[in-house]
Amino acid sequence: MEKKGKRTRTKFTWELWAVVIIGAIIFALPIHPDYKWLLAIPLYGLFIFLYYRAKKRSS
């Protein structure tokens, strides 16, 4: 008997891991905090895009 409405875990693809690692590198670099935030904004958008694409694919 199948369970309906069962949640599945979203698998992180290599693209998502790459974005996470790049984000950690950006925040570890000794650069001005304003530049860190300016670099993090497109990176965050890319993460959201890739996460929802992977979530849609796993459903």
Secondary structure, 3 states (H helix, E strand, C coil): CCCCCCCCCCCCCHHHHHHHHHHHHHHHCCCCHHHHHHHHHHHHHHHHHHHHHHHHHHC
